[in-house]
Amino acid sequence: MKRQRILLYLGVLALLNACTPSPKPIEYGVDKCAYCTMTIVDRQHAAEVVTDKGRVYKFDAIECMVNYLGQERETNFAFRLVNDFNAPGEWVDATTAHYLISPNLPSPMGAYLSAFATPEAAREMQAAKGGEVFEWPALNRHLKKEGIVRFSEFE
């Protein structure tokens, strides 16, 4: 009886753990962008969101993720993630990342938008490549104002 109870607890624990939302690795060259359907190939500009129910949406560019988030304002997200330009493949929380829009730093969808883990890294790249640095809310408003995205979660 005691063994059955332990097995039951372990089973419940495993089931609960399986339901915990978590990011999934992007399969570059295979996965498609949830917004524009292009194949995701660029490790420096990819992004991902995970709903509080564990559903994962992958994007080839930050601006695709911004458009998607603007369309899905009623959805609760556990994660909004962007790749750190200086450490491709390493996720950074999109709401705390720092962004550079520089005409000298191309991105997949043509917004010249890159994310950085720290403000220092964004400013260092800005000094080398020019452009303008943004934080998450200001970035969303700028992309909407410039017509780069159609939707913004800050509308």
MOZIMO-V283593 format. One record per backbone hydrogen bond with DSSP energy under -0.5 kcal/mol. CO is the residue of the C=O (numbers start at 1). NH is the residue of the N-H. Records with the same first field share a line. If there is no record, write none. Layout:
CO = NH, NH
//
This chain:
1 = 5
2 = 6
3 = 7
4 = 8
5 = 9
6 = 10
7 = 11
8 = 12
9 = 13
10 = 14
11 = 15
12 = 16
13 = 17
14 = 18
15 = 19
16 = 19
17 = 20
26 = 28
27 = 30, 31
31 = 40
33 = 37
38 = 33
39 = 41
40 = 29
41 = 43
42 = 45, 46
43 = 89
46 = 83
47 = 59
48 = 81
49 = 57
50 = 78, 79
51 = 54
55 = 51
57 = 49
58 = 34
59 = 47
61 = 65
62 = 66
63 = 67
64 = 68
65 = 69
66 = 70
67 = 71
68 = 72
70 = 73
72 = 75
75 = 77
76 = 52
79 = 50
80 = 94
81 = 48
82 = 92
83 = 85
84 = 87
87 = 84, 90
89 = 91
90 = 84
92 = 82
93 = 96, 97
97 = 136
98 = 116
99 = 134
100 = 102, 114
101 = 132
102 = 105
107 = 110
112 = 102
114 = 100
115 = 85
116 = 98
118 = 122
119 = 123
120 = 124
121 = 125
122 = 126
123 = 127
124 = 128
125 = 129
126 = 130
132 = 101
134 = 99
135 = 139
136 = 140
137 = 141
138 = 142
139 = 143
140 = 144
141 = 145
142 = 146
143 = 148, 149
144 = 147
152 = 155
//
